[in-house]
Amino acid sequence: GRIFGYTVHEMVGQSLTMLMPDYLRQLHSRGIQSYVETGKRHISWESTELPGLHVSGKEIPLEISFGESCREGKHFFTGILRDISERKQAEAERAGLLESEQEARRKAEEASRLKDEFLATVSHELRTPLTAVVGWSHLLLAGQLEEKRARDALESIARNARSQTQLIDDLI
């Protein structure tokens, strides 16, 4: 009675189906009829999880074990019910935490990938003007350039230095 919210007096003589959600009542009736006709069970009789119906109309997750005995040609069924609401809530919370952890891991992996991609791009963008500066400087210092080519080299060095300065400013 405590699980379902009824008093013992309210339950005595009532059909077991009063403790079932509507959608399970026909299934239960067909299962009982099939069992009587064939002797075959349609559900496990040990630790089966099924919803029950509280007097308030709220469904309650239950773990149910059934037994059967026969006396004087009559079959008697017994059942042990346990409200597993707390366990189901804990399982749902655990599943939610696992999902949150997986989402956090996915976001961290995505952030790491984006960081790596960003660093590769920045490295490339910073090296491109620096390569031109180093190359032209080496040729100028070696004294291997004619005056016109030396002037072009200095302009390229200045242009690439400005470009790199702008890149650094943009990064900062």
C-alpha positions as CSV (number, residue, x, y, z in Angstrom):
1,G,0.0,0.0,0.0
2,R,2.8,2.5,0.9
3,I,4.3,2.3,-2.6
4,F,1.0,3.0,-4.3
5,G,-0.5,5.4,-1.8
6,Y,-3.5,3.2,-1.0
7,T,-4.5,1.9,2.4
8,V,-4.7,-1.8,2.9
9,H,-8.5,-1.5,3.3
10,E,-8.7,0.2,-0.1
11,M,-6.7,-2.6,-1.8
12,V,-8.4,-5.7,-0.3
13,G,-10.5,-7.4,-2.9
14,Q,-9.4,-5.1,-5.8
15,S,-7.9,-6.3,-9.1
16,L,-4.2,-6.1,-9.4
17,T,-4.7,-4.0,-12.5
18,M,-5.6,-1.0,-10.4
19,L,-1.9,-0.7,-9.7
20,M,-1.0,-0.7,-13.4
21,P,-0.8,2.1,-16.0
22,D,-3.7,1.8,-18.5
23,Y,-1.4,0.8,-21.4
24,L,-0.3,-2.3,-19.4
25,R,-3.7,-3.6,-18.3
26,Q,-4.6,-5.3,-21.6
27,L,-1.1,-6.7,-22.0
28,H,-1.4,-8.1,-18.4
29,S,-4.8,-9.7,-19.2
30,R,-3.5,-11.3,-22.4
31,G,-0.4,-12.5,-20.5
32,I,-2.5,-14.1,-17.7
33,Q,-4.8,-15.7,-20.2
34,S,-1.9,-17.1,-22.2
35,Y,-0.2,-18.4,-19.1
36,V,-3.4,-20.2,-18.0
37,E,-3.8,-21.7,-21.4
38,T,-0.2,-22.7,-22.1
39,G,1.7,-22.5,-18.9
40,K,4.3,-20.3,-20.5
41,R,5.4,-17.0,-18.9
42,H,5.5,-14.0,-21.1
43,I,7.9,-12.1,-18.8
44,S,10.6,-13.1,-16.4
45,W,9.3,-13.7,-12.9
46,E,12.5,-12.6,-11.2
47,S,13.6,-9.0,-10.9
48,T,11.5,-7.7,-13.8
49,E,11.2,-3.9,-14.1
50,L,7.7,-2.6,-14.7
51,P,6.0,0.6,-14.0
52,G,3.3,0.8,-11.3
53,L,0.5,3.3,-10.9
54,H,0.4,5.5,-7.7
55,V,-3.0,6.6,-6.5
56,S,-2.1,10.1,-7.7
57,G,-1.8,8.8,-11.3
58,K,2.0,9.1,-11.3
59,E,4.0,6.1,-12.7
60,I,6.4,4.5,-10.3
61,P,9.4,2.4,-11.5
62,L,9.2,-1.0,-9.8
63,E,11.3,-4.1,-9.6
64,I,9.0,-7.1,-9.3
65,S,9.5,-10.8,-8.5
66,F,6.6,-13.3,-8.8
67,G,5.9,-16.7,-7.4
68,E,3.2,-19.3,-7.9
69,S,1.9,-22.0,-5.6
70,C,-0.9,-24.5,-6.0
71,R,-3.1,-25.7,-3.2
72,E,-6.1,-27.9,-3.6
73,G,-6.1,-27.4,-7.4
74,K,-6.0,-23.6,-7.1
75,H,-3.2,-21.5,-8.3
76,F,-2.0,-18.7,-6.1
77,F,0.4,-15.9,-7.3
78,T,2.5,-13.8,-5.0
79,G,4.6,-10.8,-5.9
80,I,7.3,-8.8,-4.2
81,L,7.5,-5.2,-5.3
82,R,10.3,-2.7,-4.7
83,D,10.1,1.0,-5.6
84,I,13.3,1.7,-7.6
85,S,12.7,5.4,-8.1
86,E,15.9,6.4,-6.3
87,R,17.9,3.9,-8.3
88,K,16.4,5.1,-11.6
89,Q,17.0,8.7,-10.6
90,A,20.6,7.9,-9.8
91,E,21.0,6.0,-13.1
92,A,19.6,9.0,-15.0
93,E,21.9,11.4,-13.1
94,R,24.9,9.2,-13.9
95,A,23.9,9.0,-17.5
96,G,23.5,12.8,-17.6
97,L,26.9,13.2,-16.0
98,L,28.5,10.8,-18.5
99,E,26.8,12.7,-21.3
100,S,28.1,16.0,-19.9
101,E,31.6,14.6,-19.5
102,Q,31.5,13.3,-23.1
103,E,30.3,16.7,-24.4
104,A,33.1,18.5,-22.4
105,R,35.7,16.1,-23.8
106,R,34.4,16.7,-27.3
107,K,34.5,20.4,-26.8
108,A,38.1,20.2,-25.3
109,E,39.2,18.1,-28.3
110,E,37.6,20.6,-30.7
111,A,39.3,23.5,-28.9
112,S,42.6,21.7,-29.1
113,R,42.2,21.0,-32.8
114,L,41.3,24.6,-33.4
115,K,44.3,25.8,-31.4
116,D,46.6,23.5,-33.4
117,E,45.1,24.8,-36.6
118,F,45.4,28.4,-35.4
119,L,49.1,27.9,-34.4
120,A,49.9,26.3,-37.8
121,T,48.3,29.2,-39.6
122,V,50.1,31.8,-37.4
123,S,53.4,30.0,-37.8
124,H,53.0,30.0,-41.6
125,E,51.9,33.6,-41.8
126,L,54.8,34.8,-39.6
127,R,57.4,32.7,-41.4
128,T,56.4,33.9,-44.9
129,P,57.5,37.5,-44.6
130,L,60.5,36.5,-42.4
131,T,61.7,34.1,-45.1
132,A,61.8,37.0,-47.6
133,V,63.6,39.3,-45.1
134,V,66.3,36.6,-44.3
135,G,66.8,35.6,-47.9
136,W,67.2,39.2,-49.2
137,S,69.4,40.2,-46.2
138,H,71.7,37.2,-46.9
139,L,72.1,38.3,-50.5
140,L,72.7,41.9,-49.6
141,L,75.3,41.0,-47.0
142,A,77.1,38.7,-49.5
143,G,77.4,41.8,-51.8
144,Q,76.1,39.8,-54.8
145,L,73.4,42.2,-55.9
146,E,73.6,45.0,-58.5
147,E,72.4,48.4,-57.4
148,K,68.8,48.0,-58.9
149,R,68.4,44.5,-57.4
150,A,69.8,45.7,-54.1
151,R,67.2,48.5,-54.1
152,D,64.4,45.9,-54.9
153,A,65.8,43.8,-52.0
154,L,65.6,46.6,-49.5
155,E,62.0,47.5,-50.6
156,S,61.0,43.8,-50.2
157,I,62.7,43.7,-46.8
158,A,60.8,46.9,-45.7
159,R,57.5,45.6,-47.1
160,N,57.8,42.2,-45.4
161,A,58.9,43.8,-42.1
162,R,55.8,46.0,-42.2
163,S,53.7,43.0,-43.0
164,Q,55.1,41.0,-40.1
165,T,54.7,44.0,-37.8
166,Q,51.0,44.2,-38.8
167,L,50.5,40.4,-38.3
168,I,52.1,40.7,-34.8
169,D,49.9,43.7,-34.0
170,D,46.8,41.8,-35.2
171,L,47.7,38.9,-33.0
172,I,48.3,41.0,-29.9
